[in-house]
Every structure is written in structure tokens, then in C-alpha cells.
Amino acid sequence: MRPCGSPSWGKRHNGPVTEPTRYGDGLAVVVVTYFPGDDLARFLDTLEKATTRDVRVVLADNSVEPVETLDRAAERENVRVLRIGENLGYGGGANRGVAELDDSYGWVVVANSDLEWEPGSLDVLLEAAQRWPRGGAFGPLIREPDGAVYPSARLLPSFGRGIGHAVFGKIWPANPWTRAYRQERAPEERTAGWLSGSCQLFRREAFDSVDGFDSRYFMYFEDVDLGDRLGRAGWQNVYVPSASVTHIGGKATSRAPKKMLAAHHQSAYRYLADRHRGPAWRPVLAAVKLGLAVRLKIETRGR
């Protein structure tokens, strides 16, 4: 088996593993934290009403210093704090958290700490999983604090959609490339190319079959990459809008906005470069790299 975090995007399979799963029916929630604030307590409070099942919570903490909110969270009976001791990024932290779970946990949520769960929403996701036996990942409808619906179930990026979205996304939000990519339409339960990493329920068998997140993505595109690899391995990414959460967003990234923008552009290039290899693609990737560098310079000017 390849080490966790190395790419598997090039491997194609006929379908999901068909032999009996070794995993139990237990439910766990892995929360990736980085200097979490009071949002963490709200996450845990609302989680209690999101499911009637017993839940094991692992706080995979990327903070490099003690955090008081984590100490308070650890006083809860079902919560364990995993102090990683270094910042592994979102995907790396999630992988470490999932690795702490034994095989009795067949269902794992990976989520940000700045979420609020709607009552019963996690149970709704679990019910949807029974309707989609090939479903490997399940994502809820995600609302922003003002009530707007965030487009959290999208097509996989392509050069055409990606360039159109990158060039026109901010100056012409309704452009056809952005609309196609973001898949903004009436909410319906359906498959998607990828789901927002801020909140996903994983079938543990599916998550482990592709070795989880690729930890080379420090921040951003780790969810896109995982959705693609799950699909290539024969699993489905399922959007379940009948379950909903609210994502406050931006707390961790606001600590270093320039670094986060740089990480976003680096991850975007990595995603494309991983999937377009060989001499014929080198000029195209060189142009993409230059374009991303120019875009980063423009977006960080004056920050």
C-alpha cells in the first residue's frame, strides 16, 4: 500500500471493493482545528442535536501552542484532543484524526470547527448513505451566516471551466464557466464531482481505500482531489441538501490571508499538474503557472 498522502489519481478501478467490509457501524467526527475560538463549543453543542447516535469526537489540532478552548472541549465525555504539535494543513490533520479510530468506526465525518449543525442533520446524511450503497462521501447543504446557500457540490475542474472561472469569476459572476463549475441550481439529492471539505460524511471503507486526503495539499483543493480519486476508484460523491449546516468560515485563514491565497494558487497548480503530465502539457502548465502568479500578485496587492 502506498503511504498516505501520495497521489493515486492515475489508478482506475472497475468499482468499489466488493468483499465484506471489516468496519463496524460506529460513528466518529474528526474536527480539524487551528487555534479554534468559541465556535468550537457551538459546533459540539449543535452536534449533540444533529444525531441520536453515540458519537466519538476527535479534535485533530494543528495548533503549535496550547489553546484554552481545546482544554474545555476535552472535558466533554465523548471528546478527545489529538495534539499533533505541528501544522499539517487540513488534509494532513484529517488523516491523522481518522488514523486514531479503530475499525469499529465505519462512518466518519471530517469537518471544520466553525460549523453549526441543524437538528437531525447528521442522521439525515446517514439515512442518505443507505440509499446510495456506492456512495463514498456525502455532503450537506451549506449555508453562509447570512442564509445564502454556498455551492458546495461542484463539477471537477477542467482547463476550459477553470480558466473561464479564474478570469471572469469576480468581474462577471454569472459567466457560463463559473455557473457550470459551481453547479448552482435547485437543491436536489444527486452525485457531484466533489464536495466541500468543510463538512463531509465518509464511508470509512471508501476513505481508506484511497488512503484519505493527499497531504501534499496543505490547504485548498484537498477536497477536490479527494472527490476525484474517490470517483476514479468507483465511489460516488453524493450531495444531500435535505441535511444542512451553517459555516461561519474564514477564521483560520484570516490569520494569514496572503499565505492562504498563495496556498490556494499552489494547490490549484498541483491539481492540474498531477492530471496533465508529459512533454505535451509542459507549455500549457508553464502558462498556467505564470497566470496564477500574476493573479496572486494582483489579489494580494495592498493587503
Disulfide bonds with the S-S distance in Angstrom:
none
